[in-house]
Amino acid sequence: MRGPVAPPQVPLSASRAELFTDLVQDSVERLERRLPQIADIEFLVLEVPRIQAPAGAPDEDFGGGGVPLGGIIPAQDGKPARVVVYRRPVEIRTKSRDERAALVHEVVVEQLAELLGLSPESVDPRYGED
């Protein structure tokens, strides 16, 4: 027998990317109740960050820093501000769905705090609690 094990509407058939996007959306929804002003911010999931070597540096010398888990793109030219979460770096650092959900929320909170000029604890009072 070949074909999908479960029909498309069953969660079993959701891809890892879709499940990750759901984690980001859950985190955003949790924060929107507390901070309605984030409704105008776009939240994106990208596979990996684009890291470029500084001008003049050989490629083999680059990479001493860590890989970012997220980033922000300030509003400009009529485009809304964006918060980006990088899926693969987050997945590599977590072993279970619960760990992944916690790390995704932490990244979203940190990036929002930076974008809004607030402390992470102002964005989510439970930030940093295990």
N, C-alpha and C positions, 0 to 999 in steps of 0.2 A: 504494500500500500504506500503510495506516495502522495505528498501534499501536506497542507498545514495540519498540525495536531489539533488545533482549536480554531473555531470560526473567528473572523476578524474582530467582532464586537467583544470578544472575551479578553480580559487583561493579559492572559498568557501570551497572546499574539502581539502585544505591544513591543516595539523595538527598544533597545537600551536607550537610544536617543530620545524616544518619546517618553519613556519613564523618567529620564533625567529632566526633560522639559517640564513634566508634571511636578517634579520636586521644586523646581524654580518657581513655577506658578503658585504652588501651595505656600511657599515662603512669602511671596509677594502679597498674596491674598491675606495672609496672617498680619503682615505689616500695614496693609492699606486700612485696616480697621482702626489702627492707631494713628496713622499718618495719611489722611486723605489726599494730601498734596502730591503724593507719589503716583497718583492715577495718570498724570501727564507724562510720566517717564516710561520709556520703552525698555523692556527687559529682553535680552537676547541670549541665546545659547550658541556658542561656537565650539567647534571641535577642539582646536588648539590655538594658542596665541601665535601671532606672527612676530618672531623675534629676529631682528636684523642686527648684523654686526655694525658697530660704529664705523664711520668713514675712516679708511686707512688701516683698520685692524684686520689682520689675517683671520679667516673664518675659524681656523683651528684654535686661535687664542680666545675666541668669544664663547660665552656660555658659563662663565664663572658664577653668575648670579643665579637665583632660583627662577623657576618657571612660575609665572603669575597664574593664580586661580581665577582671577576676575579683573575687570577694568571698567573705566568709565569713559564716556564720550560726552563732553558738555554740549549743551544746546547751542546750535549755530546755524546761521542762514535759514531760519525758519524751521529747522529740524529739531525735534524734541531731544532732550538729554537721554542718554542710553546707559544702561548698566549691562555689562557683558559678563557671563559666567562661562568659563572654559571647561567643557565636559571631560575630556580625557585626563587632564591633570588632576581634576577632582576625583575621578574614578580610580585612578592609579593610587591615590593616597587613602582610599577607603576599602574596607573589606565587606561590609554589609550594607543593606539598604538604609538601616537606621543611622549608621555612621555617615553615609553619603548624604542623607537628608539633613543631618546636623551640620556637616561641612558646607553644604550648599547654602543653608540659612545663614551661617556665619559669613560666608563670602558676600551674600546679598546685603546683609546688614553693614558690613565693612565698606562696601562700595557705595551704598546709599549714604552712609555717614560722610564719606569723603565728598561725594557729590553735593550734599546739602550743607556741608560745613558744620556738622554736628559730631558729637562723640558717638561711638557705637552704642553705648548704654542709653543715649537719648533716643536712638532709633528703636532699640529693643532692650527694655530693662533687664531681661534675662540673658543678655549677651555675656558670654564668658562662663556661664554656669554649666556644669557637666551634667 
